[in-house]
Amino acid sequence: MSILTINNLHKNYGNEEVLKGINLNINKGEIVSIIGSSGSGKSTLLRCINYLEIPTSGDIHFRGENMFSSQKQIQALRTKVTMVFQSFNLFDNLNVLENLMLSPRKVLKIPKDLLKEKALATLDLVGMKDFYLKYPKHLSGGQKQRVAIARALMMEPEVILFDEPTSALDPEMVGEVLDTMKTLANTGITMLIVTHEMSFAKELSDRVIFMNEGIVYEEGIPDQVFLNPKLPRTKEFLKRVIH
């Protein structure tokens, strides 16, 4: 069953066309990795899905509804389709627990006493429960990203968009974030992941999408895309990034 349907999505910045007619169906519970060179439109696609960037044309349906028809629907979309950014985007003046509780309290109107219990359970899921009173400045990059993942989960989303979640991390911290994402994958949540981690994409994904110059150039199950790519540009890209 399709949870996200993207129809003929275009995004222009002035005269530059970054997305050139994207068509995609994302199924409920599916884990989809998006790979490709810098500038191929991967992050722009995620930001358009969450309406952080306004598409130039085309539409996106969530559970069959066009979510861009009103501001109210856009806000509703963001509670169900949350985003984890490469730069964490935590509030430095709030501790870990407060970072997790802020949006659910304002948007979902969950009582504060119930929220604390929920936040601690969510932090436990990502291995960060012992850090609930720490402030972001006292956390490593990997710890910040795990808190950011927990914060996304607090909205009880149906889809999580990950925009290169390990690209801002030191190499030794990448593993802890990828392990957290593997744990999430076992919960059945739908995940759309822009990543440079090819082995992770191959291991975890149900489907891999290779974007090139603003289009979906090739897609398929991981073994097909990584071991037997059909198109020359895909072969060239993989030869360059897989050693």
KEKE-3310 file (N, C-alpha, C; in steps of 0.2 Angstrom, whole numbers, plus 5000, padded with zeros to 4 digits):
npx = (5004:5003:5010:5016:5015:5022:5021:5026:5036:5043:5057:5063:5076:5077:5083:5088:5084:5081:5075:5067:5054:5050:5044:5037:5033:5031:5030:5020:5029:5041:5058:5068:5082:5091:5103:5117:5127:5133:5123:5113:5100:5095:5093:5085:5073:5069:5066:5056:5046:5043:5039:5047:5054:5046:5038:5040:5031:5019:5014:5011:5005:4999:4994:4984:4979:4981:4993:4997:4987:4982:4988:4985:4984:4998:5004:4998:5004:5017:5017:5016:5025:5040:5057:5074:5089:5105:5112:5108:5099:5095:5089:5099:5098:5089:5088:5091:5079:5069:5071:5065:5052:5046:5039:5029:5021:5017:5011:5004:4997:4999:4998:5010:5015:5013:5021:5034:5036:5035:5045:5056:5056:5057:5070:5077:5075:5084:5096:5099:5094:5101:5106:5097:5096:5106:5114:5114:5127:5135:5136:5141:5143:5137:5129:5120:5114:5107:5098:5091:5084:5076:5068:5061:5054:5045:5034:5026:5027:5022:5031:5048:5060:5077:5090:5105:5110:5122:5132:5138:5146:5160:5170:5171:5159:5149:5144:5136:5125:5120:5117:5107:5097:5095:5089:5077:5072:5067:5055:5045:5042:5041:5054:5064:5079:5092:5108:5126:5132:5135:5136:5128:5116:5114:5113:5102:5091:5075:5073:5083:5086:5094:5098:5101:5106:5094:5084:5075:5086:5089:5082:5079:5079:5092:5102:5101:5104:5116:5125:5122:5120:5110:5112:5123:5128:5125:5133:5145:5145:5144:5156:5165:5162:5162:5174)
npy = (4994:5011:5024:5037:5046:5053:5064:5069:5079:5095:5106:5122:5134:5149:5150:5138:5121:5110:5098:5087:5082:5071:5055:5045:5031:5027:5014:5009:5005:5003:5004:5015:5020:5034:5038:5046:5058:5073:5087:5081:5082:5076:5079:5091:5085:5078:5089:5095:5086:5087:5100:5110:5116:5124:5116:5119:5114:5100:5087:5080:5066:5060:5046:5046:5059:5075:5084:5098:5107:5116:5127:5122:5108:5106:5108:5097:5087:5087:5082:5069:5065:5066:5074:5071:5080:5083:5092:5091:5101:5104:5112:5123:5129:5121:5106:5089:5081:5092:5096:5085:5086:5098:5100:5090:5094:5107:5105:5092:5093:5086:5081:5087:5078:5066:5067:5067:5054:5047:5053:5049:5035:5034:5040:5029:5020:5024:5023:5034:5037:5040:5052:5062:5075:5082:5095:5100:5105:5097:5085:5072:5072:5061:5057:5068:5067:5055:5059:5068:5060:5053:5064:5066:5054:5056:5063:5053:5048:5043:5042:5044:5055:5055:5066:5064:5058:5055:5063:5074:5069:5063:5050:5039:5040:5037:5024:5022:5029:5024:5011:5014:5018:5005:4999:5006:5002:4990:4992:4994:5006:5018:5023:5035:5038:5049:5046:5043:5032:5018:5004:5003:5007:4996:4985:4988:4993:4991:4996:5004:5020:5028:5044:5056:5071:5078:5068:5053:5041:5027:5013:5000:4984:4982:4973:4972:4985:4988:4977:4974:4985:4993:5004:5015:5027:5025:5014:5020:5029:5021:5014:5023:5027:5015:5005)
npz = (5000:4995:5004:5002:4987:4974:4961:4946:4950:4951:4954:4954:4955:4952:4936:4936:4935:4947:4951:4940:4936:4945:4949:4961:4971:4988:4998:5013:5027:5020:5017:5010:5001:4995:4983:4976:4966:4974:4972:4964:4967:4978:4992:4990:4985:4997:5005:4998:4999:5013:5013:5016:5006:4993:4981:4963:4953:4951:4962:4979:4987:5002:5010:5000:5000:4994:5000:4999:4998:5007:5021:5033:5030:5027:5039:5046:5039:5042:5055:5053:5044:5047:5049:5049:5051:5044:5051:5064:5071:5085:5099:5107:5120:5127:5137:5134:5136:5136:5123:5116:5121:5117:5104:5103:5114:5110:5098:5097:5109:5121:5138:5150:5160:5155:5143:5148:5152:5140:5133:5139:5137:5123:5122:5128:5118:5108:5115:5123:5135:5148:5146:5148:5154:5150:5140:5123:5119:5127:5121:5110:5092:5087:5097:5098:5085:5088:5098:5090:5081:5091:5094:5082:5082:5093:5088:5084:5070:5053:5043:5042:5036:5032:5030:5024:5037:5043:5038:5044:5054:5064:5058:5067:5074:5066:5066:5077:5075:5063:5068:5077:5067:5061:5071:5072:5059:5061:5068:5059:5054:5040:5030:5022:5015:5012:5008:5010:5013:5007:5010:5020:5015:5006:5014:5022:5015:5007:4994:4982:4976:4963:4960:4947:4941:4944:4941:4943:4940:4940:4948:4961:4969:4982:4978:4964:4960:4966:4963:4949:4940:4928:4920:4912:4919:4932:4934:4933:4944:4955:4954:4957:4970:4978:4985)
capx = (5000:5007:5009:5018:5015:5025:5019:5029:5038:5048:5059:5067:5079:5078:5083:5091:5080:5085:5071:5065:5049:5051:5038:5039:5028:5034:5025:5020:5034:5047:5065:5071:5088:5092:5110:5119:5132:5131:5119:5109:5093:5092:5091:5079:5068:5066:5064:5050:5041:5041:5037:5052:5055:5040:5039:5038:5025:5019:5010:5013:5000:5000:4988:4979:4977:4986:4994:4999:4981:4981:4993:4983:4986:5005:5006:4996:5009:5023:5017:5016:5031:5045:5063:5080:5093:5112:5115:5104:5094:5093:5089:5105:5096:5085:5091:5088:5072:5065:5071:5060:5045:5043:5035:5023:5017:5014:5007:4999:4994:5000:5000:5017:5017:5013:5026:5040:5037:5035:5051:5062:5055:5060:5077:5079:5075:5090:5102:5101:5090:5105:5108:5091:5097:5112:5112:5117:5134:5139:5135:5145:5139:5133:5124:5115:5110:5102:5093:5087:5080:5071:5064:5057:5049:5040:5028:5023:5026:5022:5037:5054:5065:5083:5094:5112:5111:5129:5138:5142:5149:5167:5169:5170:5152:5144:5141:5131:5119:5117:5114:5100:5092:5094:5084:5071:5070:5064:5049:5040:5041:5043:5060:5067:5085:5097:5114:5132:5134:5133:5136:5122:5110:5114:5111:5095:5085:5070:5074:5088:5085:5100:5097:5106:5104:5087:5079:5076:5089:5088:5080:5078:5081:5099:5107:5101:5107:5123:5128:5120:5116:5108:5113:5130:5129:5124:5139:5151:5145:5146:5163:5169:5161:5163:5181)
capy = (5000:5017:5029:5043:5046:5059:5065:5075:5085:5099:5112:5127:5140:5154:5147:5131:5116:5105:5092:5087:5078:5065:5051:5040:5028:5024:5010:5009:5001:5002:5008:5017:5024:5038:5039:5050:5063:5080:5091:5078:5084:5071:5083:5095:5080:5077:5095:5096:5081:5090:5106:5115:5119:5124:5113:5123:5111:5093:5086:5074:5063:5056:5042:5047:5066:5080:5088:5104:5111:5121:5127:5117:5101:5105:5107:5090:5082:5087:5078:5062:5064:5070:5075:5071:5084:5082:5096:5090:5106:5104:5119:5123:5132:5116:5100:5083:5080:5098:5096:5080:5087:5104:5100:5086:5098:5113:5103:5087:5095:5080:5084:5087:5073:5060:5068:5065:5046:5045:5055:5044:5028:5035:5040:5023:5016:5026:5022:5040:5039:5042:5059:5066:5081:5085:5100:5098:5107:5092:5079:5071:5073:5055:5058:5073:5064:5050:5063:5071:5054:5052:5069:5065:5049:5059:5065:5047:5049:5037:5042:5048:5057:5056:5069:5063:5059:5054:5067:5079:5066:5060:5043:5034:5041:5035:5017:5022:5032:5018:5006:5016:5017:4998:4997:5009:4998:4984:4994:4994:5013:5020:5027:5038:5040:5051:5043:5042:5026:5013:4997:5003:5007:4989:4981:4990:4995:4987:4998:5009:5025:5032:5051:5059:5077:5079:5063:5046:5038:5020:5011:4993:4981:4983:4968:4974:4992:4988:4972:4973:4991:4993:5010:5017:5032:5021:5010:5025:5032:5016:5012:5029:5027:5009:5003)
capz = (5000:4995:5009:4999:4980:4971:4954:4941:4955:4948:4958:4951:4959:4946:4930:4937:4937:4951:4951:4933:4935:4950:4950:4965:4976:4994:5002:5020:5030:5016:5018:5003:5001:4989:4983:4970:4967:4976:4967:4960:4969:4983:4998:4988:4985:5004:5008:4995:5002:5019:5011:5018:5000:4989:4974:4957:4951:4953:4969:4983:4991:5008:5011:4995:5000:4992:5006:4998:4996:5012:5026:5038:5028:5027:5046:5047:5035:5046:5061:5051:5040:5051:5046:5053:5047:5044:5056:5070:5073:5091:5103:5112:5126:5130:5138:5129:5138:5134:5116:5114:5123:5115:5098:5105:5119:5107:5092:5099:5115:5125:5144:5151:5164:5150:5139:5151:5152:5133:5130:5142:5134:5117:5123:5129:5112:5104:5119:5126:5141:5153:5145:5147:5157:5146:5135:5117:5119:5131:5118:5104:5086:5086:5102:5095:5080:5091:5101:5084:5079:5096:5094:5077:5084:5098:5085:5081:5063:5049:5039:5044:5031:5034:5025:5025:5044:5046:5035:5049:5060:5063:5056:5073:5077:5061:5067:5082:5072:5059:5072:5079:5062:5060:5077:5069:5053:5064:5071:5053:5051:5034:5031:5016:5018:5008:5012:5006:5016:5002:5013:5025:5010:5003:5019:5026:5011:5003:4988:4982:4971:4961:4957:4943:4937:4945:4939:4946:4934:4941:4955:4961:4975:4983:4974:4957:4959:4968:4959:4942:4938:4921:4916:4912:4924:4938:4935:4934:4950:4960:4953:4960:4977:4981:4984)
cpx = (5004:5005:5011:5018:5017:5024:5022:5031:5044:5050:5064:5070:5081:5078:5086:5085:5083:5081:5067:5059:5050:5044:5040:5033:5032:5028:5026:5025:5040:5052:5068:5077:5089:5100:5111:5124:5129:5128:5115:5101:5090:5089:5085:5073:5065:5063:5057:5044:5038:5039:5041:5055:5048:5041:5037:5032:5025:5015:5013:5007:5002:4994:4983:4977:4983:4987:4996:4993:4980:4987:4991:4985:4994:5007:5004:5001:5015:5023:5017:5022:5036:5052:5069:5086:5100:5115:5112:5098:5091:5093:5094:5103:5091:5089:5088:5081:5067:5065:5065:5053:5042:5038:5028:5018:5013:5009:5002:4995:4994:5002:5007:5019:5018:5019:5033:5041:5038:5042:5057:5062:5058:5067:5080:5080:5081:5096:5104:5097:5095:5107:5102:5091:5102:5109:5116:5125:5138:5139:5139:5140:5134:5127:5118:5111:5105:5096:5088:5082:5075:5066:5059:5052:5044:5034:5024:5022:5025:5028:5042:5058:5071:5087:5101:5113:5118:5134:5141:5145:5156:5166:5168:5163:5147:5140:5136:5124:5116:5114:5107:5095:5091:5088:5077:5068:5066:5057:5043:5039:5044:5049:5062:5073:5090:5104:5120:5135:5132:5132:5129:5116:5109:5111:5104:5090:5081:5071:5079:5086:5092:5097:5103:5103:5097:5082:5080:5079:5089:5086:5078:5080:5089:5104:5107:5105:5114:5127:5127:5117:5115:5111:5120:5132:5129:5131:5145:5151:5147:5153:5167:5168:5162:5170:5182)
cpy = (5006:5022:5036:5042:5053:5059:5071:5081:5088:5105:5116:5132:5145:5150:5140:5126:5110:5098:5092:5082:5071:5062:5045:5037:5025:5020:5010:5003:5000:5006:5009:5022:5028:5040:5043:5055:5069:5084:5088:5079:5080:5075:5088:5091:5079:5083:5097:5092:5084:5097:5112:5119:5119:5121:5118:5120:5103:5093:5080:5072:5059:5052:5044:5055:5070:5085:5095:5109:5116:5121:5123:5110:5100:5104:5099:5085:5082:5084:5071:5060:5069:5070:5075:5074:5082:5086:5096:5094:5105:5111:5119:5125:5127:5110:5095:5082:5086:5098:5091:5082:5093:5104:5096:5090:5104:5110:5098:5088:5089:5083:5082:5081:5066:5060:5065:5057:5044:5047:5050:5037:5029:5036:5034:5019:5018:5026:5029:5042:5042:5049:5064:5073:5085:5090:5098:5099:5101:5085:5078:5072:5067:5055:5063:5071:5059:5054:5066:5066:5053:5058:5068:5059:5051:5061:5059:5047:5042:5036:5046:5049:5059:5060:5069:5063:5058:5059:5072:5076:5063:5053:5038:5035:5039:5029:5018:5025:5027:5013:5008:5016:5010:4996:5000:5005:4992:4985:4994:5001:5014:5025:5029:5041:5042:5049:5042:5035:5020:5006:4997:5003:5000:4985:4982:4991:4990:4989:5004:5014:5029:5038:5053:5065:5078:5074:5057:5042:5030:5018:5003:4990:4982:4979:4970:4980:4992:4983:4971:4979:4991:4998:5013:5022:5029:5017:5014:5027:5027:5014:5017:5029:5021:5006:4996)
cpz = (5000:5000:5006:4991:4978:4964:4951:4945:4951:4954:4954:4956:4953:4940:4930:4939:4941:4951:4944:4932:4939:4950:4955:4969:4981:4997:5009:5023:5026:5018:5012:5004:4995:4989:4976:4971:4971:4971:4962:4962:4975:4989:4996:4988:4992:5006:5005:4998:5009:5019:5014:5012:4996:4982:4969:4954:4953:4960:4972:4987:4997:5010:5006:4995:4998:4998:5006:4997:5001:5017:5032:5037:5028:5034:5048:5045:5040:5052:5059:5047:5043:5047:5051:5049:5048:5050:5063:5072:5080:5094:5108:5119:5130:5131:5133:5130:5135:5126:5113:5116:5120:5109:5100:5110:5115:5101:5093:5105:5120:5132:5146:5155:5159:5145:5141:5150:5145:5131:5133:5139:5127:5117:5124:5123:5108:5108:5122:5132:5147:5152:5145:5149:5154:5141:5129:5116:5123:5127:5112:5098:5085:5091:5100:5090:5083:5094:5095:5082:5084:5096:5088:5079:5089:5094:5082:5074:5060:5045:5042:5038:5034:5029:5027:5033:5047:5043:5039:5054:5058:5062:5062:5076:5072:5063:5072:5080:5067:5062:5075:5073:5060:5065:5074:5064:5056:5067:5065:5051:5044:5034:5024:5018:5012:5011:5007:5008:5012:5005:5017:5020:5007:5008:5022:5021:5008:4995:4988:4975:4969:4957:4953:4939:4938:4943:4943:4940:4934:4948:4955:4968:4976:4978:4967:4956:4960:4964:4952:4940:4930:4917:4917:4918:4931:4940:4936:4941:4956:4960:4957:4968:4981:4980:4986)
residu = (MET:SER:ILE:LEU:THR:ILE:ASN:ASN:LEU:HIS:LYS:ASN:TYR:GLY:ASN:GLU:GLU:VAL:LEU:LYS:GLY:ILE:ASN:LEU:ASN:ILE:ASN:LYS:GLY:GLU:ILE:VAL:SER:ILE:ILE:GLY:SER:SER:GLY:SER:GLY:LYS:SER:THR:LEU:LEU:ARG:CYS:ILE:ASN:TYR:LEU:GLU:ILE:PRO:THR:SER:GLY:ASP:ILE:HIS:PHE:ARG:GLY:GLU:ASN:MET:PHE:SER:SER:GLN:LYS:GLN:ILE:GLN:ALA:LEU:ARG:THR:LYS:VAL:THR:MET:VAL:PHE:GLN:SER:PHE:ASN:LEU:PHE:ASP:ASN:LEU:ASN:VAL:LEU:GLU:ASN:LEU:MET:LEU:SER:PRO:ARG:LYS:VAL:LEU:LYS:ILE:PRO:LYS:ASP:LEU:LEU:LYS:GLU:LYS:ALA:LEU:ALA:THR:LEU:ASP:LEU:VAL:GLY:MET:LYS:ASP:PHE:TYR:LEU:LYS:TYR:PRO:LYS:HIS:LEU:SER:GLY:GLY:GLN:LYS:GLN:ARG:VAL:ALA:ILE:ALA:ARG:ALA:LEU:MET:MET:GLU:PRO:GLU:VAL:ILE:LEU:PHE:ASP:GLU:PRO:THR:SER:ALA:LEU:ASP:PRO:GLU:MET:VAL:GLY:GLU:VAL:LEU:ASP:THR:MET:LYS:THR:LEU:ALA:ASN:THR:GLY:ILE:THR:MET:LEU:ILE:VAL:THR:HIS:GLU:MET:SER:PHE:ALA:LYS:GLU:LEU:SER:ASP:ARG:VAL:ILE:PHE:MET:ASN:GLU:GLY:ILE:VAL:TYR:GLU:GLU:GLY:ILE:PRO:ASP:GLN:VAL:PHE:LEU:ASN:PRO:LYS:LEU:PRO:ARG:THR:LYS:GLU:PHE:LEU:LYS:ARG:VAL:ILE:HIS)
# end
